[in-house]
């Protein structure tokens, strides 16, 4: 499986939204308690947001939802890395 391109059809996801998605991603992906209800809620909201952005893509240019999700996660991880290590 190939890795998603730099912006793999992420045009409808504004950069300012990546920050809020990154916060949600961080809450569920790096949770210390896998049974924390807040973790589950963050994942649910994250997935819902991604589905909403995916639905706004033009039909003729839609990648698979899995590719779109991976590309969003890559951008979230980059955002989190810049936030934690601003000089990088």
C-alpha positions in Angstrom: 0.0 0.0 0.0 1.4 3.4 -1.0 1.6 6.2 1.5 -0.7 9.2 0.9 0.7 12.2 -1.0 1.5 15.4 0.7 -2.0 16.8 0.5 -3.9 13.8 -0.9 -7.1 15.6 -1.7 -7.2 17.5 1.6 -8.2 20.8 -0.1 -11.6 21.0 1.8 -9.9 20.6 5.1 -8.7 24.1 6.1 -5.4 24.4 7.9 -7.1 25.8 11.0 -9.3 22.7 11.2 -6.2 20.5 11.2 -5.3 22.0 14.6 -8.6 20.9 16.2 -8.5 17.5 14.5 -5.0 17.1 15.8 -6.2 17.7 19.3 -8.9 15.1 18.9 -6.4 12.7 17.3 -3.9 13.2 20.2 -6.6 12.5 22.8 -7.6 9.1 21.5 -4.4 7.9 19.8 -2.1 8.7 22.7 -4.5 8.0 25.6 -3.0 6.1 28.5 -6.4 4.6 29.4 -8.0 2.7 26.5 -11.3 2.5 28.4 -11.6 6.2 29.1 -15.0 7.4 27.8 -13.3 10.8 26.8 -11.0 8.8 24.6 -13.9 7.1 22.9 -15.7 10.3 22.4 -12.7 12.0 20.9 -12.3 9.2 18.4 -16.0 9.3 17.5 -15.9 13.1 16.9 -12.6 12.7 14.9 -14.1 10.1 12.6 -17.3 12.1 12.2 -15.3 15.2 11.2 -13.3 13.2 8.7 -16.4 11.7 7.2 -17.9 15.2 6.8 -14.8 16.6 5.1 -14.7 13.5 2.9 -18.3 14.0 1.8 -17.4 17.5 0.6 -14.8 16.2 -1.9 -15.8 16.4 -5.5 -17.1 13.0 -6.6 -14.8 12.7 -9.6 -11.6 13.3 -7.4 -12.4 11.3 -4.3 -9.7 8.9 -3.0 -10.7 6.0 -1.0 -11.9 7.0 2.5 -9.0 5.1 4.0 -6.4 7.1 2.0 -8.2 10.3 2.9 -8.2 9.4 6.6 -4.5 8.4 6.5 -3.6 11.8 4.8 -5.5 13.7 7.5 -3.8 11.7 10.3 -0.4 12.5 8.7 -1.2 16.2 8.8 -2.4 15.9 12.4 0.8 14.2 13.4 2.9 16.9 11.6 0.9 19.6 13.4 1.4 17.9 16.8 5.1 17.5 16.1 5.5 21.2 15.3 3.5 22.0 18.4 5.7 19.9 20.7 9.0 20.7 18.9 8.5 24.2 17.4 12.1 24.5 16.1 11.7 21.4 13.9 
